[in-house]
Amino acid sequence: MLSQLPHNDDPRLLSRDIPCADAGIYQLTDDLLLLQSIDFFTPVVDDPYLFGSIAAANALSDVFAMGGQPITAMNMVGFPNCLPIDVLTQILKGGTDKVHEAGATMVGGHSVEDEEPKYGLAVTGTVHPDKLITSQGCHPGDLLVLTKPLGTGLLTTALKAEVLCENDIDEALRGMARLNRYASEAMRRVGISACTDVTGFGLLGHALEMAEASQISLTISPSSLPSYPHAKEMAETGLVPEGSFRNNRHYMPRVTGADHQAQVDIDLLCDPQTSGGLLIAVHADRLAALCEALHQAGDHAFVIGEVANGPAGTMELV
Ligand code: CO
């Protein structure tokens, strides 16, 4: 997510005029857009190979959300000199394997000494201008489809607190390491209205950014949101990540109907996601085809709500 960019007159910088663009969009030629995105974070799991895979899948996600193809990736590494170098080797192997799975090439990177390990990628991709998918383009009557369950923020917080172990959250770990590539290819084949990926602002934040960009409202039923095993249990115990409170404070003022909802469902709605799924708006006529294509790709297709005609940039919970 881009914000607070300095003023720039370059007419080729298309992302300046697309609210909530997931990556930088730069027009190279009449039929080629350059997509650039970067993300990195501290370990969400102990296993270094898995951490590398998840961080890379997360960083590659923006290009897939925009309907693009990643071409190259560069490592961004922070690493303490007190840790064995084999840990770093495993992180980089996890990241590189994921980049290859994405169909891209790892071209290098940069590392600095740091107190805590940090890892992620700078990703460069391309897309034809006619094939670019953004968060603009939702129409009233479109259905909202989510391709991964929610709850990774709650579960990784519980992991850090040692309330759960990695075995307990196996499904979420596989979900976070899964590329959005296959879901992206499926939605491109079917043809959809708009898409964004669900990451740190939670489903609530990213859905509202979509509503804002498309100048429409969204209707979502929190009690039917899909979640990974144990995520709701963790919310019930009150073990909620800090980012969830931030999302709640920032976005809830644009939401109506929250008073009738259970707190765990609100927690899930606000839960910051690591390498979350795609949130896709699709015309009702194409919903069945999209769900079919996603299932064939091995992805989930949760229908979680719809696009409505209410005040632009708002959400109604029902
Ligand atoms: Co994104």
Residues whose N, C-alpha, C, O or C-beta is under 5 A from the ligand:
A	BS01	CO	M1 D22 D62 D197
